[in-house]
Amino acid sequence: MLIKLKIKIMKLSLSIITVLGFAGLGSVSAQTKLNVQGRVVNTTAVKVYLQKFNNKMFTTIDSTQVNGGKFSFKTAVELPELYGVTLNKDKSPLYVFLDDKATTINLDSASYYKNSTVSGSVAQSLFDQYRKTKEVKIEDFIKENPSSIVSAYVLYREWSYRLTPAEIEQNIALLNRSLDKTPYVQTLKALVPVLRSVQPGNRALDIELPDANGRKVKLSDHFGKYLLVDFWASWCPPCRAENPNIVKLFQKYKSKGFDVFGVSLDKNKASWLKGIKDDHLDWTQVSDLQFWNSAGAKVYGVRAIPANVLIDPNGVIVARNLYGAELEEKLEEIFSAK
């Protein structure tokens, strides 16, 4: 249980790194000009990039020159919404919720998250408050801030992988209807039937993705054994921490009818292949290299990794998201009974 707890904590930490915000206004509006002023420190960079968040990924939508250490954005964008501000468009940005309030950003390249500050944005203030609360109950947070886009975002980003389909629906119902058209609520509503379709007791859905040689491989071709479908990525520290446990169990039970089917959410093939080699993942591996747009992740409603599905020889799901000692106990139960 200790290993499982560490994995969950690591996943939560990653999630928190990937979130920021609060909005006093509820729904995404038409294009509105930003009022963002900023300063950069600890850098010789000459440009600051503004990026738009979508499905845990960022796309650069504008850039501005740094003059005397200062920069500004007047870009017409949808507000309130989550954006990224960065000095290097190829690296993870500082996540900032922007609204129609004048906002000041002090961007420290030495450590975006430890040293940078954002003031003026009502959205940022609420998320800062969320982050400082040690124990958050999502339903209480939403009830206190039902019209804030941050409530929708936190439910989408921080909680969707921890809740049952029914709990997701219950929390969506607590949100103000002005948030229904946000990408967060739309994604959550679409996620509910997907999650219901891949619960234990249901037949596993088939996926077909390319292996390292580009050959399409079907998941269903591997039915007939107890099969762990492992969603991971080389860039994911909790995944890499869990890999030795899976390797150990694979070696222990592969001769008894256990197999693993790896589905990577990588976006760089070289990094993916290096991760396979370094972690000794000697089982079938597939990836379409589409990051969070992975077709396999969409079919199984994967919103955070590591994630897994354990399938019996008949192709029926018997468990989801077992890690560490819990996965070991489940396999011991299965194979000792056999």
CORTAFEN-V102564 format. One record per backbone hydrogen bond with DSSP energy under -1.0 kcal/mol. NH is the residue of the N-H (numbers start at 0). CO is the residue of the C=O. E is the energy in kcal/mol with one decimal. If there is no record, write none. Layout:
nh->(NH NH)
co->(CO CO)
e->(E E)
This chain:
nh->(4 5 6 7 8 9 10 11 12 13 14 15 16 17 18 28 31 33 35 36 37 38 39 40 47 48 49 50 51 52 53 56 58 60 61 63 65 66 69 70 72 76 80 82 83 84 85 90 93 95 97 102 103 104 105 106 108 114 116 118 124 125 126 127 128 129 130 131 140 141 142 143 144 147 151 152 153 154 155 156 157 158 159 161 167 168 169 170 171 172 174 175 178 179 181 185 186 187 188 189 190 191 194 195 196 200 201 203 208 210 213 216 218 221 222 225 226 227 228 229 230 231 235 239 240 241 242 245 246 247 248 249 250 251 252 253 255 257 258 260 261 262 263 264 271 272 273 274 275 276 277 278 280 281 282 285 286 290 292 293 297 298 299 301 306 308 309 310 311 314 316 317 318 320 325 327 328 329 330 331 332 333 334 335 336 337)
co->(0 1 2 3 4 5 6 7 8 9 10 11 12 13 15 78 76 74 72 102 70 104 68 106 63 85 61 83 58 81 56 53 51 49 49 47 45 69 66 37 35 31 97 95 50 93 48 87 84 82 80 34 118 36 116 38 40 110 105 103 120 121 122 123 124 125 126 127 136 137 138 139 140 144 147 148 149 150 151 152 153 153 154 158 163 164 165 166 167 168 171 145 175 176 178 181 182 183 184 185 186 187 190 191 192 316 198 314 216 214 210 208 206 218 219 256 310 258 308 260 306 262 232 235 236 237 238 241 242 243 244 245 246 247 248 249 252 252 225 227 283 229 285 231 267 268 269 270 271 272 273 274 275 279 280 261 209 265 289 290 293 294 295 296 230 228 318 226 315 311 201 309 309 307 322 323 324 325 326 327 328 329 330 331 332 333)
e->(-2.4 -2.3 -2.4 -2.5 -2.5 -2.6 -2.6 -2.4 -2.5 -2.5 -2.2 -2.5 -2.1 -1.2 -1.6 -2.2 -3.5 -2.5 -1.9 -2.6 -2.7 -2.2 -2.5 -2.1 -2.5 -3.4 -2.9 -3.1 -2.9 -1.4 -3.0 -1.3 -2.0 -2.8 -1.5 -2.2 -2.4 -2.7 -1.7 -2.1 -2.2 -2.8 -2.0 -3.0 -2.8 -2.1 -2.0 -2.1 -2.7 -3.3 -2.7 -2.7 -2.9 -2.5 -2.6 -3.2 -1.8 -2.2 -1.8 -2.4 -1.7 -1.8 -1.9 -2.6 -1.9 -2.3 -2.8 -1.5 -2.4 -2.5 -2.1 -1.8 -1.4 -1.2 -1.2 -2.6 -3.3 -2.0 -2.1 -3.6 -2.4 -1.2 -1.0 -1.9 -2.3 -2.1 -2.2 -2.0 -2.4 -2.0 -1.2 -2.8 -2.2 -1.6 -1.8 -2.2 -2.2 -2.2 -2.6 -1.8 -1.7 -1.6 -2.7 -2.1 -1.5 -3.0 -2.0 -3.2 -1.9 -2.2 -2.1 -2.6 -2.7 -2.3 -1.4 -2.6 -2.7 -2.5 -3.2 -2.1 -3.2 -1.9 -1.4 -2.1 -2.0 -1.5 -1.7 -1.6 -2.8 -2.3 -2.2 -2.7 -2.5 -1.8 -2.3 -1.9 -1.5 -1.1 -2.6 -2.9 -3.0 -3.2 -2.6 -2.7 -2.2 -2.7 -2.2 -2.3 -2.0 -2.2 -3.2 -2.0 -2.2 -1.5 -1.6 -2.5 -2.6 -1.6 -2.6 -1.4 -1.9 -1.9 -1.5 -2.6 -1.7 -1.6 -2.7 -2.9 -2.9 -2.4 -3.0 -3.2 -1.3 -2.7 -1.5 -2.0 -2.7 -1.9 -2.3 -2.3 -2.3 -2.3 -2.9 -2.3 -1.4 -1.4)
